[in-house]
Amino acid sequence: MGLHHRHSHGPAPVDAPGGDRRLVFAIAVNVLLTVAQIIGGVFSGSLALVADAIHNLSDAAALAIALIARRIARHPADSNHTYGHGRAEMIGAVFNLSWLVFIGLFLIFEGVDRLFNPEPIEGWTVVIIAAVALLVDTATVMLTFRMAKTSMNIRAAFIHNLSDALASLGVIVGGTLIILYEWLFVDAIVTIVIAVYILAHAVIEIPKAIHILMQGVPAGLDVTEVADAMQEVPGVRDIHHVHIWHIDEHRRSLEAHAVIEPVDMARMEEIKATLKSLLSDRFEIGHSTLEFEFPGQAGPSGDAPLGDAASAH
């Protein structure tokens, strides 16, 4: 006998279009700033300023990809994507972070080269443009701060902009030291520090996004603990074939086989409801597929019930 309950697998709630407008504004401001920094870096001879501009351009690109991913994530489930399109944001995050790894390595190479081959730098140009950049970066951080709390995709862009603000601050300090003491090597050192900071955040964030894409168990959950808690529900004799994964960043899913005694068949709906409430309230698993079977009715692999086993979805 089969008991099937329909569930909505649409996308998790995404911020209203007002968030999109903030992103569009942040992208436009960052692109304009990037152009100004590159021009200033070329005329002043500052590699650190050019490095900051490249990082700033990557922030603008990250925001653009995040915006596209957010819009894709809003698309409802369809016949080809029955869970919806929520993972588009994870794909965007992995793309952005992977790109930053390349940029970080490139800047380290250029910084080391400039360290051994210093060139004249116009300190005041560096300081003035970096100060403008710091103001823009701070504004961008403020625009994305709230959205970063609930989205790994936006959080990655937020971290990039925050690091860019710190990088601009570093460029100001470096430019000031060059003006006061003519320490040309400071420009190269600031460039390398910016690159290391970029790489550090990329290395931290990439595994998190890939873990979700690889259907890994959500952080903080232990499969054995979840199964043990389910098995404590009255009427449940055994729990096996447990799989837990992320549908997307905000939605967790579980499938499991629950063994009950034939005498509890009439209580199956009650047991199912109790299990689902437990999973939702204690483990924040909003979607669960439970396969009910009786002792001795599982197949050789224990993965599929036989005979009159009941399915509840």
C-alpha positions in Angstrom: 0.0 0.0 0.0 1.5 3.4 -0.9 0.9 6.7 0.9 2.3 9.7 -1.1 2.1 13.3 0.0 3.0 16.1 -2.4 5.7 18.5 -1.3 6.7 21.8 -2.9 10.3 21.7 -4.0 10.4 25.3 -5.1 13.3 27.6 -4.3 14.0 28.8 -0.8 12.8 32.4 -0.1 15.1 34.9 -1.8 15.3 38.6 -1.0 12.9 40.9 -2.7 14.0 42.8 -5.9 15.0 45.7 -3.6 18.1 43.6 -2.8 18.8 43.3 -6.5 18.7 47.1 -6.9 21.3 47.4 -4.1 23.5 44.9 -6.0 23.1 46.8 -9.3 24.1 50.1 -7.6 27.1 48.4 -5.9 28.2 46.9 -9.2 28.1 50.2 -11.1 30.0 52.1 -8.4 32.7 49.4 -8.2 33.2 49.4 -12.0 33.7 53.2 -12.0 36.1 52.9 -9.1 38.0 50.2 -10.9 38.5 52.4 -14.0 39.7 55.3 -11.8 42.1 53.0 -9.8 43.7 51.5 -13.0 44.2 55.0 -14.5 45.7 56.2 -11.3 47.9 53.2 -10.9 49.2 53.5 -14.4 50.0 57.2 -14.1 51.4 56.9 -10.6 53.4 53.7 -11.2 51.8 52.0 -8.2 51.3 48.2 -8.6 49.5 48.1 -5.3 46.9 50.5 -6.7 46.5 48.4 -9.8 46.3 45.3 -7.6 43.5 46.9 -5.6 41.8 47.8 -8.8 41.9 44.2 -10.0 40.6 43.0 -6.7 37.9 45.7 -6.9 36.9 44.5 -10.4 36.7 41.0 -9.1 34.3 42.3 -6.5 32.1 43.9 -9.2 32.2 40.7 -11.1 31.3 38.7 -8.0 28.4 41.0 -7.3 27.2 40.6 -10.9 27.4 36.8 -10.8 25.7 36.8 -7.5 22.9 38.9 -8.9 22.4 36.5 -11.9 22.5 33.5 -9.6 19.9 35.1 -7.3 17.6 35.6 -10.2 18.0 32.1 -11.4 17.5 30.8 -7.9 14.0 32.4 -7.9 12.8 30.2 -10.8 10.3 27.7 -9.6 10.7 23.9 -9.8 9.9 22.4 -13.2 10.0 18.9 -14.8 13.7 19.1 -15.4 14.6 20.6 -12.0 12.2 19.2 -9.5 14.0 20.7 -6.5 14.1 24.2 -8.0 17.1 26.2 -9.0 18.5 27.2 -5.6 21.9 25.7 -6.2 22.6 28.3 -8.8 24.0 30.5 -6.0 26.4 27.8 -5.0 27.7 27.5 -8.6 28.1 31.3 -8.7 30.0 31.3 -5.4 32.4 28.5 -6.6 33.0 30.4 -9.9 33.8 33.6 -8.1 36.0 32.1 -5.5 37.9 30.0 -8.0 38.6 33.2 -10.1 39.9 34.9 -7.0 42.4 32.1 -6.4 43.8 32.8 -9.9 43.9 36.5 -9.2 45.6 36.1 -5.9 48.3 33.9 -7.3 48.9 36.4 -10.2 49.2 39.3 -7.7 51.7 37.4 -5.6 53.9 36.7 -8.7 53.7 40.4 -9.7 54.4 41.6 -6.2 57.5 39.4 -5.8 58.8 40.7 -9.1 58.2 44.3 -8.1 59.9 43.6 -4.7 63.1 42.8 -6.6 62.6 45.4 -9.3 61.1 48.5 -7.6 59.9 51.4 -9.8 59.2 55.1 -9.0 55.7 55.7 -7.5 53.7 58.9 -7.2 52.7 58.7 -3.6 50.0 61.4 -3.4 48.1 60.0 -6.4 48.1 56.6 -4.7 46.8 58.0 -1.4 44.1 60.1 -2.9 42.7 57.4 -5.2 42.9 54.8 -2.5 41.0 57.1 -0.1 38.2 57.4 -2.6 38.3 53.6 -3.0 38.0 53.1 0.7 34.9 55.3 0.8 33.3 53.3 -2.1 34.3 50.0 -0.7 32.8 50.9 2.7 29.5 51.9 1.0 29.5 48.6 -0.9 30.0 46.6 2.3 27.1 48.4 3.9 24.9 47.7 0.9 25.5 43.9 1.0 25.8 43.5 4.8 22.2 42.4 5.5 22.0 40.1 2.5 25.3 38.4 3.4 23.8 37.1 6.6 21.5 34.7 4.7 23.3 33.9 1.5 26.7 32.2 1.0 26.8 33.7 -2.5 26.3 37.3 -1.3 28.5 36.6 1.7 31.4 35.7 -0.6 30.9 39.0 -2.4 30.6 40.8 0.9 33.9 39.3 2.1 35.5 40.4 -1.1 34.4 44.0 -0.7 35.4 44.0 3.0 38.8 42.7 2.1 39.0 45.4 -0.7 38.2 48.1 1.9 41.1 46.8 4.0 43.3 46.6 1.0 42.5 50.3 0.2 43.5 51.1 3.7 46.7 49.2 3.2 47.4 51.2 0.0 46.9 54.4 1.9 49.4 53.4 4.5 51.9 52.2 1.9 51.5 55.4 -0.1 52.0 57.5 3.0 55.2 55.6 3.9 56.5 56.2 0.4 55.8 59.9 0.6 57.5 60.2 4.0 60.4 57.8 3.7 60.6 56.8 0.0 60.2 53.1 0.9 59.3 51.9 -2.5 59.3 48.2 -1.4 56.2 48.9 0.7 54.1 48.9 -2.6 55.2 45.4 -3.4 54.6 44.2 0.2 51.1 45.7 0.3 50.4 43.9 -3.0 51.5 40.6 -1.6 49.4 41.1 1.5 46.3 41.9 -0.5 46.9 38.7 -2.6 47.4 36.5 0.5 44.2 37.9 2.0 42.2 37.2 -1.1 43.6 33.6 -1.2 42.8 33.0 2.4 39.2 33.8 2.0 38.8 31.9 -1.2 40.4 28.8 0.4 38.0 29.0 3.3 34.8 29.6 1.3 35.3 27.2 -1.7 35.0 24.0 0.3 31.8 25.1 1.9 30.1 25.7 -1.5 31.5 22.5 -3.0 30.3 20.5 0.0 26.7 21.6 -0.7 27.1 20.9 -4.4 28.4 17.4 -3.6 25.3 16.8 -1.4 27.4 16.6 1.7 25.8 16.3 5.2 24.9 19.8 6.5 27.5 21.2 8.9 26.7 20.5 12.5 24.6 17.4 11.7 25.7 13.9 12.6 23.9 11.1 10.6 24.1 8.7 13.6 22.7 11.2 16.0 19.8 11.9 13.7 19.1 8.2 13.2 19.3 7.5 16.9 16.8 10.4 17.7 14.4 9.0 15.0 14.6 5.5 16.5 13.6 6.8 19.9 10.1 7.8 18.5 7.5 5.4 19.9 6.6 2.7 17.4 9.9 2.9 15.5 11.8 -0.3 15.8 14.8 0.6 13.5 16.1 3.3 11.2 18.4 2.6 8.4 19.3 3.7 4.8 19.7 7.3 6.1 20.8 10.0 3.7 21.0 13.7 4.6 22.0 16.5 2.2 21.5 20.1 1.2 18.9 20.9 -1.4 20.4 24.3 -1.5 22.1 26.5 1.1 18.9 27.0 3.2 17.0 23.7 2.7 18.0 20.3 4.2 16.6 17.0 3.0 16.6 13.5 4.4 15.5 10.1 3.2 15.4 7.0 5.5 13.8 3.6 6.0 11.7 3.3 9.2 10.9 -0.2 10.5 7.7 -0.6 12.4 5.8 -3.6 13.8 2.7 -4.8 11.8 0.6 -4.1 14.9 1.5 -0.4 14.5 0.3 -0.2 10.9 -2.8 1.8 11.9 -0.5 4.4 13.7 1.8 4.9 10.7 0.5 8.3 9.9 0.9 9.4 13.5 4.5 7.9 13.6 5.3 9.7 10.3 4.1 13.0 11.6 6.1 12.7 14.8 9.2 11.8 12.8 8.8 14.8 10.5 8.2 17.2 13.4 11.3 15.8 15.1 13.4 16.3 12.0 12.1 19.8 11.4 12.2 21.1 15.0 15.4 19.6 16.3 17.5 19.2 13.1 16.0 21.9 10.8 15.3 19.3 8.1 12.3 20.7 6.3 11.9 18.0 3.7 12.0 14.3 4.4 11.1 11.1 2.5 10.4 8.2 4.8 10.0 4.6 3.6 8.1 2.4 6.1 8.6 -1.3 6.2 8.0 -4.3 8.5 10.6 -6.5 10.2 11.9 -9.1 7.7 10.5 -7.4 4.6 13.5 -5.4 3.5 15.4 -6.6 0.4 18.9 -8.1 0.6 20.5 -4.7 0.5 18.2 -3.2 3.1 17.5 -0.4 0.7 14.0 -1.3 -0.5 11.0 -2.7 1.2 9.1 -5.7 -0.2 5.5 -7.0 0.0 3.1 -4.6 1.8 5.7 -2.2 3.0 4.4 1.4 3.0 5.9 4.5 1.6 5.3 7.9 3.1 6.7 11.1 1.4 
